[in-house]
Amino acid sequence: MACRSHDKAANGNAGGEAAASAVPTPASAAKPARARHDCGQFDIRIGKDGTWYYRGSPIGRKELVCLFASVLKREPNGDYVLETPAERGRIEVEDAPFVAVELFWRECPDPDCPAGGLRQCLTFRTNLDEMVTADADHPIRVAVDPRTREPRPYVTVRPGLEARISRAVFYELAALAQTEEIEGRAVMGVWSEGVFFPIDEAPAEVLPPRRSRRGRPGELRSAAE
């Protein structure tokens, strides 16, 4: 499991113990196969900051949150559900179920360069300590808030499930941005695993694309360094 079992949450365990008895956990998978029971709507909510709540109270046990997150899925209609082979139920997610709280960059072997070339790889750590490297299967996207016009960046963690990139991490990401031309339009973006991810429009006076920041091969570093 991606979560560290020794991490302690700042809140108490009251909400967590109640939630543990009210929703399915992966332990259900050990039971004999039977028709999955639809439990309807669980009284569980994930706040914009990634905090999980049960009946309005924060779930204080990080291990339990990690357990629930491991069975979290998203339906084609956009609903979020906790699902095991035996049970399933919908939950409320205010924004994205995860938050990207740290960014690392390193140089990875470039399979398109037979001479042993390297390419930039960007890896995010989520609030549940899951490490996700941006690539074709884990794209970075930036939406724009229709009311404030502020950017809302996300990275895909699992199919249908995204992590909202925190403001501080997005600033670090922007510091690594370079200019590329897409369909005749200059955009700012970042490269990771050979894929370019646009994050903003390029300014009117476009500078030539610059080389990505470099680190020693195989070393994982924070982009803030």
N, C-alpha and C positions, 0 to 999 in steps of 0.2 A: 504494500500500500504506500502511496506517495506521502502520506502524512506521517510526521514524526510522533511516535507514541509518547515520548517524554515531554512534548510541549504541553504547557498548562495554559488554560484559558483564563482571562481576567475575571470572568463572571463565575457565579456559582453553578452548581450542578442540578438545581431543582428543575429547570426547564428541560434539561437533557434527559433526566431520569423519566419524566412524564412522557416525553416524546418517544423514548426508546420502547415504551410499552404500547404506544399507540400507532406506530407505523412499521412497515415491514423492514427487515434487515437481511443482508445476504445469508444469514443463518437459515432463512426459509428455504434456500436452495437444497439443503440437505434432506428436506422432507420428500416423501414419495410424490411423483408427478401427478398433478390433478389440475382441473380447470382453474385458471387464474381468477381470483376473486377481485372484483372492482370495488374498491372502498370509497369511491367518490372523491370528495375534496378533503384532504388532510388540512388541519388548521396549522399549516407550516408556511412560513414566508421567509424569503431570502431578501434582505434589504439591499439598497444600492451599494453599501459599503462591504457587502459579502457576508454580513452577519446572518446567521440562521435563527429564526424565532419559532417557538411553539406556543400557541395561544397567547401571543404578545410578549412572551418572555424569552430572552436570549438563551440559546442552548450553549451552556458553558463548557461542555466536554468536547474538546476538539477531536478526540478519537471518534466520538459518536457522529459528529458532523462529517468527518471523513468517510465513515461507514455509509451514511446516507448518500453522500456525494457519489460514492462508487456505484450506486444503483439509480442515479439520476439520469433520465432520458428526456428527449423532446419529441413530441408527436408532430406529424406533418402539419397539423393545424396550428402549431405554435405552443400548445400546452406543454407544461413541464410536469413530469410524473416520476414518482419513486416506484420502481418496478422490480419485482423478484419473480421467479417462476411460479410462485403461489399467489402473490397479491400485487395490486397496483393502486395508486391513488394520486390525484393531482395536487400540486402545491403552487403557491404564488411566488413569482420572481419579479421584483420591481424593475430590475434592469438586466444584468447578466448574472448567472449563478456564481461566477468566480471573479476575482480581481487580480490582475497582474501587478505585483508589488515590487518586483526587482527585475532588472535587465542585465544580461551578461552577453559579451561578444567574444568570439574566438575565430580562428582560421581553421577551416575544415578542408580535407583533401578534395580537389576538384576532379571528378571523374571525366570531365570533358577535356582535361589537360593531361595528356600522356606523359608530359615531362615532369610531373609531380607538382603541378601548380596548386595553389590554395585559393579558397574563396571565403567570404565572410559568412558567419552563421550567428544569428541572434536568438538567444534563449531567454525565455521568461520564467520566473518563479511565481506561482500563484499564492494566494493567501492560505491555501491548503498544502503548500510545499510541493506541488506538482510542477515538474520542469517540462516546458513546451518549447520546441525549436520551430520558429516560423519557416514554413516551406509550402509546397503546393497543396499539401493536405491540411496545413495549419496556417491559413492565410491571415494577414493583418488587414483590417479594413477600418476606414474612418468615416463615420456618419456625421452629419451636421444637425445639431439641435435646431428644429424648425422655429423655436421661440427665441433662443438666445444667440443662435448662429455659431455657437461654440462647437469645436470638434469633439466627437465622442469615439475614441479609438478602441478597437477590440482585436483580440486574437483568438482563433479557434482552438479549443482544448481537445474536444472530442466532437464527433459528428453532431451538429445541432446545438452544441454547448460552447459558449464563448466566455472569455475572461475580459472584463473591461480593463483597459490599460490605465493605470492611475495617472494623475496629472504629472507627478514627478517623473515617472518612468517615460511618459510621452515626451517630456522635455529632453530626456536623455536620448530617446529615439530620434527626435528632431535634430539633435546635434550630430547624428550620424548620416543625415539625409544628404543626397546629391541629386543633381538635375539630370533627368532623362527626357527624351522626346517620345511621346505616345500619340499615334495618329495625328501627327503634326502639331501637337500641343506640348509645351514644356511643363513638366510636373516635377515636384520634389518628392522623393521617396527613399526607401532603404532596400538594400539587397540582403537576402538571406537564403542560403542553400541554392543559389543560382536563380532565384525568383525575385523580381522587382515588385515592391509594394508601394504604390502611390500613397502619400499622406497629406499632400497639400498642393495647391497651385503654385507654380514657380513665380517669383517676382517679375515685374516688367523688364528689368535689366537682368537677364539671365547670364550667370557666369558659366564657364565651361565646367563640365562634370569633373568632380574631384575624386581622388582615390579614397576608398573607404579606409577608416582607421584600422591600423594593424596591431596585432599582438603576436607574441611568440607562438609558433605552431603548437596546437594541442593544449594551450593554456586557456582556461576559462576565466574571464575578467569581467568586472562590472563596467558598464559603459560610462559610469561616472568617474572612473579612474583616469 
